[in-house]
């Protein structure tokens, strides 16, 4: 059901209504078939880009929507409520534009940001490696300085939109230790860059996740974003925003599961009563609704802090932790509400449950979120 949203003005309300309308018309009719067949949704991202939904939180001067994060995340939630895989890819695209906006030179921004934010190109983020996930300081993919550029050799892993995206944020080693990581903006057609076959995932089947292989790939020096050794600072600053994106996606997914469970509970009868009228089921649905509402409030609080220029790193971790744990619980409970049929592919809730699991893992596992939160609390103490 449509969510009543607290938005700053009529323009924001109109934007959310547009996102909801596009999601209903362009995403909802295709999601079941594409997810079941594991086929890429050709044309979907072009539609979102043409509507300006791929660059909402970025400045208008570069082709963005100029929207506060509070509004962008609610639009993202609307997309996620119809198609989680697409929403994750939209969040990753937004994440991949952040390094250039926050750390790029004026020339780099002028040269590349307009096309990145126009919706005509899609970005991806390549930080993780087969042996370096949560421990980003353990990266081994190397960028060796040569005349006027770098030679890249190594492997990256778990890239959403790998092999399809038009550009990639690459984090590679240029020195030793945690201060020896640098950030690069890599065009998809770079010679020496290839991609592995898509991972056989539990969910989010319609958008591929792959490894990337760099075989002595040459990048001109102008493709480095920020200073040498600044890579982890750039990566982590982007991840704060990315975690809010995943929190909003998780809430959208949980809302979809709640809606489906609620609809079923009002149609299915046992012992002469709708199952929602049995207190056991009614209370379960009440807990699901409380979890969704609480998670939404948590990500909006963090977003408003970001929009106000306040420190929000801990709050982003709290939002990601709360929202993705809520999504896992709500989708599991949705299967329970539907009973036996909820365990079949005839209903979407089994897919929602599979999709929710990854949200506790990517953009930093929820164990890492607890580490971030506890370290921030220790500093305050």
For each residue, the residues with C-beta under 8 A, 3 or more apart:
1: 259 262
2: 20
3: 77 78 255 296
4:
5: 13 16 74
6: 300
7: 12 13 16 70 71 74
8: 12 68 70 71
9: 12 13
10: 13 14
11: 14 15
12: 7 8 9 15 16 67 71
13: 5 7 9 10 16 17
14: 10 11 17 18
15: 11 12 18 19 56 65 67 71 75
16: 5 7 12 13 19 20 71 74 75 78
17: 13 14 20 21
18: 14 15 21 22 51 53
19: 15 16 22 23 51 53 75 78 79
20: 2 16 17 23 24 78
21: 17 18 24 25
22: 18 19 25 26 27 47 48 51 53
23: 19 20 26 27 28 78 79 81 82 83
24: 20 21 27 28 82
25: 21 22 28 29
26: 22 23 29 30 44 47 48
27: 22 23 24 30 31 41 44 79 82 83 86
28: 23 24 25 31 82 83
29: 25 26
30: 26 27 33 34 41 44 83
31: 27 28 34 35 82 83 86 206
32: 35 36 348
33: 30 36 37 39
34: 30 31 37 38 39 40 41 205 206
35: 31 32 38 85 205 206 351
36: 32 33 205 345
37: 33 34
38: 34 35 205 206
39: 33 34 206
40: 34 164 206 207 208
41: 27 30 34 44 45 83 86 206 207
42:
43: 46 47
44: 26 27 30 41 47 48 86
45: 41 48 49 54 86 89 90 119 122
46: 43 49 50 119 120
47: 22 26 43 44 50 51
48: 22 26 44 45 51 53 54 79 86 90 119
49: 45 46 52 53 54 55 118 119 120
50: 46 47 119
51: 18 19 22 47 48 119
52: 49 55 56 65 119
53: 18 19 22 48 49 56 65 75 79 90 119
54: 45 48 49 90 93 94 117 119 122
55: 49 52 58 63 64 65 94 97 116 117 118 119
56: 15 52 53 64 65 67 71 72 75 94
57: 64 65 67 68 69 72 94 241
58: 55 62 63 64 65 66 94 97 101 113 117
59: 62 64 66 101
60: 63 64 65 66
61:
62: 58 59 101 109 113 114 117
63: 55 58 60 113 114 117 118
64: 55 56 57 58 59 60 67 117
65: 15 52 53 55 56 57 58 60 72
66: 58 59 60
67: 12 15 56 57 64 71 72 75
68: 8 57 71 72 303 307
69: 57 72 73 241 244 303 306 307
70: 7 8 73 74 300 303 304 307
71: 7 8 12 15 16 56 67 68 74 75
72: 56 57 65 67 68 69 75 76 94
73: 69 70 76 77 244 245 247 248 299 300 303
74: 5 7 16 70 71 77 78 248 300
75: 15 16 19 53 56 67 71 72 78 79
76: 72 73 79 80 87 90 91 245 248 249 252
77: 3 73 74 80 81 87 248 249 251 252 255 296
78: 3 16 19 20 23 74 75 81 82 252
79: 19 23 27 48 53 75 76 82 83 86 87 90 252
80: 76 77 83 84 87 88 248 249 250 251 252 253 256
81: 23 77 78 252 253 255 256 259
82: 23 24 27 28 31 78 79 86 256
83: 23 27 28 30 31 41 79 80 86 87 206
84: 80 87 88 203 204 249 252 253 352 355
85: 35 88 89 203 204 205 206 207 355
86: 27 31 41 44 45 48 79 82 83 89 90 206 207
87: 76 77 79 80 83 84 90 91 248 249 252
88: 80 84 85 91 92 160 204 207 246 249
89: 45 85 86 92 93 122 160 161 207
90: 45 48 53 54 76 79 86 87 93 94 245
91: 76 87 88 94 95 242 245 246 248 249
92: 88 89 95 96 123 124 125 160 161 242 245
93: 54 89 90 96 97 122 123 124 161 165
94: 54 55 56 57 58 72 90 91 97 98 241 242 245
95: 91 92 98 123 125 169 238 239 241 242 245
96: 92 93 99 116 123 124 125 165 167 168 169 238
97: 55 58 93 94 100 101 113 116 117 123
98: 94 95 101 102 237 238 241 242
99: 96 102 103 104 169 183 185 225 226 234 235 238
100: 97 103 104 108 109 112 113 116 185 225
101: 58 59 62 97 98 104 109 113
102: 98 99 234 237 238
103: 99 100 183 225 226 230 234
104: 99 100 101 108 109 112 113 225 226
105: 108 109
106: 109 110
107: 110 111 222
108: 100 104 105 111 112 185 222 225
109: 62 100 101 104 105 106 112 113
110: 106 107 113 114
111: 107 108
112: 100 104 108 109 115 116 167 185
113: 58 62 63 97 100 101 104 109 110 116 117
114: 62 63 110 117 118
115: 112 118 120 121
116: 55 96 97 100 112 113 121 123 167
117: 54 55 58 62 63 64 97 113 114
118: 49 55 63 114 115 121
119: 45 46 48 49 50 51 52 53 54 55
120: 46 49 115
121: 115 116 118 166 167
122: 45 54 89 93 161 164 165 166
123: 92 93 95 96 97 116 161 165 166 167 168 169
124: 92 93 96 159 160 161 162 165 167 168 169
125: 92 95 96 159 160 168 169 238 242
126: 156 159 162 168 169 170 171 186 212
127: 136 139 156 169 171 235
128: 132 133 136 156 157 158 159
129: 132 133 138 139 140 141 154 155 156 157
130: 155 157 211
131: 138 140
132: 128 129 135 136 137 138 139 140
133: 128 129 157 158 365
134: 364 365 367 368
135: 132 138
136: 127 128 132 139 171 181 232 235 236
137: 132 177 178 181 232
138: 129 131 132 135
139: 127 129 132 136 171 172 173 181
140: 129 131 132 154 173
141: 129 152 153 154 155 156 170 171 172 173 214
142: 152 153 154 172 173 174
143: 150 151 152 170 172 173 174 182 184 219
144: 150 151 153 174
145: 149 150 174
146: 149 150 151 218
147:
148: 220 221
149: 145 146 218 219 220 221 223
150: 143 144 145 146 172 174 184 218 219 221 223 224
151: 143 144 146 216 217 218
152: 141 142 143 170 172 184 186 192 193 214 216 217 218 219
153: 141 142 144 214 215 216 217
154: 129 140 141 142 172 173 214
155: 129 130 141 211 212 213 214
156: 126 127 128 129 141 159 170 211 212 214
157: 128 129 130 133 211 212
158: 128 133 199 209 211 362
159: 124 125 126 128 156 162 165 168 195 209 210 211 212
160: 88 89 92 124 125 207 209
161: 89 92 93 122 123 124 164 165 207 208
162: 124 126 159 165 195 196 198 208 209 210 211 212
163: 195 198 208 210
164: 40 122 161 208
165: 93 96 122 123 124 159 161 162 168 188
166: 121 122 123 187 188
167: 96 112 116 121 123 124 185 186 187 188
168: 96 123 124 125 126 159 165 185 186 188 212
169: 95 96 99 123 124 125 126 127 183 184 185 186 225 238
170: 126 141 143 152 156 183 184 185 186 214
171: 126 127 136 139 141 181 182 183 184 231 232 234 235
172: 139 141 142 143 150 152 154 181 182 184 214 231
173: 139 140 141 142 143 154 180 181 182
174: 142 143 144 145 150 180 181 182 228 229 231
175: 179 180 181 228 229
176: 179 180
177: 137 180
178: 137 181 232
179: 175 176 229 232
180: 173 174 175 176 177 229
181: 136 137 139 171 172 173 174 175 178 229 231 232 235
182: 143 171 172 173 174 224 226 227 228 229 230 231
183: 99 103 169 170 171 224 225 226 230 231 234 235
184: 143 150 152 169 170 171 172 219 223 224 225
185: 99 100 108 112 167 168 169 170 223 225
186: 126 152 167 168 169 170 190 193 217 219 223
187: 166 167 190
188: 165 166 167 168 193
189:
190: 186 187 193 217 218 219
191: 217 218
192: 152 214 215 216 217 218
193: 152 186 188 190 212 213 214 215 217
194: 212 213 215
195: 159 162 163 210 211 212 213
196: 162 210 211 212 213
197: 210
198: 162 163 208 209 210
199: 158 208 209 210
200:
201: 204 205 209 358
202: 354 357 358
203: 84 85 351 354 355 356 357 358
204: 84 85 88 201 207 209 355 358
205: 34 35 36 38 85 201
206: 31 34 35 38 39 40 41 83 85 86
207: 40 41 85 86 88 89 160 161 204
208: 40 161 162 163 164 198 199
209: 158 159 160 162 198 199 201 204
210: 159 162 163 195 196 197 198 199
211: 130 155 156 157 158 159 162 195 196
212: 126 155 156 157 159 162 168 193 194 195 196
213: 155 193 194 195 196
214: 141 152 153 154 155 156 170 172 192 193 217
215: 153 192 193 194
216: 151 152 153 192
217: 151 152 153 186 190 191 192 193 214
218: 146 149 150 151 152 190 191 192
219: 143 149 150 152 184 186 190 223 224
220: 148 149 223
221: 148 149 150 224
222: 107 108
223: 149 150 184 185 186 219 220
224: 150 182 183 184 219 221 228
225: 99 100 103 104 108 169 183 184 185 234
226: 99 103 104 182 183 230 231 233 234
227: 182 230
228: 174 175 182 224
229: 174 175 179 180 181 182
230: 103 182 183 226 227 233 234
231: 171 172 174 181 182 183 226 234 235
232: 136 137 171 178 179 181 235 236
233: 226 230 236 237
234: 99 102 103 171 183 225 226 230 231 237 238
235: 99 127 136 171 181 183 231 232 238 239
236: 136 232 233 239 240
237: 98 102 233 234 240 241
238: 95 96 98 99 102 125 169 234 235 241 242
239: 95 235 236 242 243 363 364
240: 236 237 243 244 306 312 313 316
241: 57 69 94 95 98 237 238 244 245 306 316
242: 91 92 94 95 98 125 238 239 245 246 363
243: 239 240 246 247 316 317 319 320 363 364 369
244: 69 73 240 241 247 248 299 302 303 306 316 319 320
245: 73 76 90 91 92 94 95 241 242 248 249 363
246: 88 91 242 243 249 250 320 323 324 359 362 363
247: 73 243 244 250 251 295 298 299 302 316 319 320 322 323 324
248: 73 74 76 77 80 87 91 244 245 251 252 299 323
249: 76 77 80 84 87 88 91 245 246 252 253 359
250: 80 246 247 253 254 295 320 323 324 326 327 356 359
251: 77 80 247 248 254 255 292 295 296 299 323 326 327
252: 76 77 78 79 80 81 84 87 248 249 255 256
253: 80 81 84 249 250 256 257 327 331 352 355 356 359
254: 250 251 257 258 288 291 292 295 323 326 327 330 331 356
255: 3 77 81 251 252 258 259 292
256: 80 81 82 252 253 259 260 348 352
257: 253 254 260 261 288 327 330 331 333 334 349 352 353 356
258: 254 255 261 262 285 288 289 292 330 334
259: 1 81 255 256 262 263
260: 256 257 263 264 334 338 347 348 349 352
261: 257 258 264 265 285 288 333 334 337 338 349
262: 1 258 259 265 266 276 285
263: 259 260 266 267
264: 260 261 267 268 275 337 338 347
265: 261 262 268 274 275 276 281 285 337
266: 262 263 274 276
267: 263 264 274
268: 264 265 274 275
269: 272 273 274 275
270: 273 275 278
271: 278
272: 269
273: 269 270 277 278
274: 265 266 267 268 269 277
275: 264 265 268 269 270 278 281 337
276: 262 265 266 281 282 285
277: 273 274 282
278: 270 271 273 275 281 282
279: 282 283
280: 283 284
281: 265 275 276 278 284 285 337
282: 276 277 278 279 285 286
283: 279 280 286 287
284: 280 281 287 288 333 336 337
285: 258 261 262 265 276 281 282 288 289 337
286: 282 283 289 290
287: 283 284 290 291 333
288: 254 257 258 261 284 285 291 292 329 330 333 334
289: 258 285 286 292 293
290: 286 287 293 294
291: 254 287 288 294 295 326 329 330
292: 251 254 255 258 288 289 295 296 326 330
293: 289 290 296 297
294: 290 291 297 298 322 326
295: 247 250 251 254 291 292 298 299 319 322 323 326 327
296: 3 77 251 292 293 299 300 323
297: 293 294 300 301
298: 247 294 295 301 302 318 319 322 323
299: 73 244 247 248 251 295 296 302 303 319 323
300: 6 70 73 74 296 297 303 304
301: 297 298 304 305 315 319
302: 244 247 298 299 305 306 312 315 316 318 319
303: 68 69 70 73 244 299 300 306 307
304: 70 300 301 307 308
305: 301 302 308 310 311 312 315
306: 69 240 241 244 302 303 309 310 312 316
307: 68 69 70 303 304
308: 304 305
309: 306
310: 305 306
311: 305 314
312: 240 302 305 306 315 316
313: 240 316 317 372 376
314: 311 317 318 372 373 376 377
315: 301 302 305 312 318 319
316: 240 241 243 244 247 302 306 312 313 319 320
317: 243 313 314 320 321 364 369 370 372 373
318: 298 302 314 315 321 322 369 373
319: 243 244 247 295 298 299 301 302 315 316 322 323
320: 243 244 246 247 250 316 317 323 324 363 364 366 369
321: 317 318 324 325 366 369 370 373
322: 247 294 295 298 318 319 325 326
323: 246 247 248 250 251 254 295 296 298 299 319 320 326 327 359
324: 246 247 250 320 321 327 328 356 359 360 366
325: 321 322 328 329 360 366
326: 250 251 254 291 292 294 295 322 323 329 330
327: 250 251 253 254 257 295 323 324 330 331 356 359
328: 324 325 331 332 353 356 357 359 360
329: 288 291 325 326 332 333
330: 254 257 258 288 291 292 326 327 333 334 356
331: 253 254 257 327 328 334 335 349 352 353 355 356
332: 328 329 335 336 353 356
333: 257 261 284 287 288 329 330 336 337
334: 257 258 260 261 288 330 331 337 338 342 349 352 353
335: 331 332 338 342 343 349 350 353
336: 284 332 333 339 342
337: 261 264 265 275 281 284 285 333 334 342 349
338: 260 261 264 334 335 341 342 343 347 349
339: 336 342
340: 343 344
341: 338 344 346 347
342: 334 335 336 337 338 339 347 349 350
343: 335 338 340 350
344: 340 341 347 350
345: 36 350 351
346: 341
347: 260 264 338 341 342 344 350
348: 32 256 260 351 352
349: 257 260 261 331 334 335 337 338 342 352 353
350: 335 342 343 344 345 347 353 354
351: 35 203 345 348 354 355
352: 84 253 256 257 260 331 334 348 349 355 356
353: 257 328 331 332 334 335 349 350 356 357
354: 202 203 350 351 357
355: 84 85 203 204 253 331 351 352 358 359
356: 203 250 253 254 257 324 327 328 330 331 332 352 353 359 360
357: 202 203 328 353 354 360 361
358: 201 202 203 204 355 361 362
359: 246 249 250 253 323 324 327 328 355 356 362
360: 324 325 328 356 357 365 366
361: 357 358 365 366
362: 158 246 358 359
363: 239 242 243 245 246 320
364: 134 239 243 317 320 368 369 372
365: 133 134 360 361 368 369
366: 320 321 324 325 360 361 369 370
367: 134 370 371
368: 134 364 365 371 372
369: 243 317 318 320 321 364 365 366 372 373
370: 317 321 366 367 373 374
371: 367 368 374 375
372: 313 314 317 364 368 369 375 376
373: 314 317 318 321 369 370 376 377
374: 370 371 377 378
375: 371 372 378 379
376: 313 314 372 373 379 380
377: 314 373 374 380 381
378: 374 375 381
379: 375 376
380: 376 377
381: 377 378
